[in-house]
């Protein structure tokens, strides 16, 4: 008989409802048995929609953690709460998937990493963009050495006017920042992962609060409240790695530009370059000519095949995560990788604040 993994959800807001719970609901070998949110009605609604019959709901996450039948916890709270809830869950003997970013700063992230090592429980961070078809293809090309030595990368997280106005996205205290920590984190994770380079040497950053006080915003999700917009609207980083490689990180929720791209990377190597414009494009020289290769990732042109039925990135993420829990395998997104993302993001904010470069040991 197949082992059923019992899961508790802490935080029943947007990311839990749009990403985590729908993916877990599709899986036959998991059961969501408990839900927690500071708003009781949200926890109750999640239990009714996604939980097994008799699923419990709480407003205090520590009550959920007392349930010894729960093997896995998904932490889907505002960023400020990631660290202490994850540490408590690990100490309670649970494996933890924590939504990105790992934490609001390196100190908090280190507590999570230390707790995972101390308890021997699995910890992973929700960077689901690694599981997109284009990301998977490009990662294979990078690992196979097709690009050669990758010495320059760009991490793209640019929106023109798409500021999330709900929840606590605009609250610097709860989130630790704006687009840099929200979507810049995905782009940086992809870039570091493709380059397989987690040793930063120096970071210089610029953070801007230029558009938040505007009222006629043209925002995709309706006008934001200028009084609540306390985070940056754009942020940029220049990162030099210990091996000399360079990464430029660009992020914005609101920026007057038409050059938009989100959760994408561009890479330049000694043998080839690559970007994720409309899929994957690999540029190189072949038989003395400049060529561009564009692999067919969508299955178009194949009779009786509908690529829309293929698993979504969050579903692939969930499947591999539960497989690791059941089989004692390695997680794809390692906390040792995710903490480097947090270190760099924190350094960009620090550099912008002080006007000086941040150097790592």
C-alpha positions, 0 to 999 in steps of 0.5 A: 500500500502506497504511503500517504504523506500528511501535510499541514499548510501554514498561511492560506493566502494568495500563494497557497491558494494559487500554487501550493494547495492546487498542486498538492490536491492533484497528488494521490499520495498526499493529504492536506490534513491541517491549515493555519492562518491568522484569519480563521475564515481563510484557514477554514475555507482552505480546509473545506476546499483542499483538505481531507474530510475532517481536516483541522484549521487553526489560527495558531501555527504552533497548535498545528505543529503539535499534530504528530501525524503531520510529516510535511509543512508548507510555509506560505506566510509573509516573508518576515515570518518564514524563518521562525515558523520554519525553524519551529516546524523543523524542530517539531520534526516536520520536513518543510517547503518554505515559499520564496524568498528563504527569509528577509535577511541572511541571519534569519536564513542561516537559522533555518539552515542550521535548524535543518542540519540540526534536526536532519529534516528536509528543507527546500525553498519554493523557486518553482521557475526552475521547473519550467520546460525552458529552465529545465532545457537550459539547465541541461545545456549549461550542465553539459558544457554547451555554453562553455565557461559562463562569465556574464549573466543577466537576471531579468525581473522587469514589470512595466506597471504591475504592482501587487496591491493586495496582501502585504506586498507593499509593506516593507516590515512584513516583506523585507522589500519590494520587487527585488525580494519578490520577483528579483529573487526568482531571476537571481535564483535561475541565474545562479543555478544555471551558472552553478556559481554560489560564491559572490565576491562583491555587490553594488546596488541601487534601489529606487522609490520614484513612482510609488507616490503617483496616483494615476498609475495605469497599474495592471491590478488597479491603482495602488495606495501611495500611503501604503507603498513603502517598498521600492518600485525598482532595484538593480544590482551588479554582482561580481563572483569570486571566479570573476564572473559578473551578474547584472540583476534588474527588478521592478514592479513599476518602471517606464520601460517596454523591455519587460521580462520576468523570472528569466536569465540571459547567459554569455559563455565562451562557447555560446550564449543563451536567453529565454526570450519566447522560450530558449535561444542558444546563440553560437558559431557553427561551421563559420556562421553565426547561428541561433538554435530555438528548441521546440518546447511547446509540442506544437506540430505534434498530432494529438498532443496538447502541451497545455496538459503537461504538468505545470511548474508548481506541480512538478515542484510538488511531485519532486519534493514529495518524492524526496520526502518519501524516498529520502532523496535530495531536494532540487532547491537546496537551502544552501543555494537559497541562502546565497540568493538572500545574501546577495539581495540583502547586499543590494539593499545594504549597498543602496543604503550606504552608497558603498560596495558590499564585500563578502568574506 
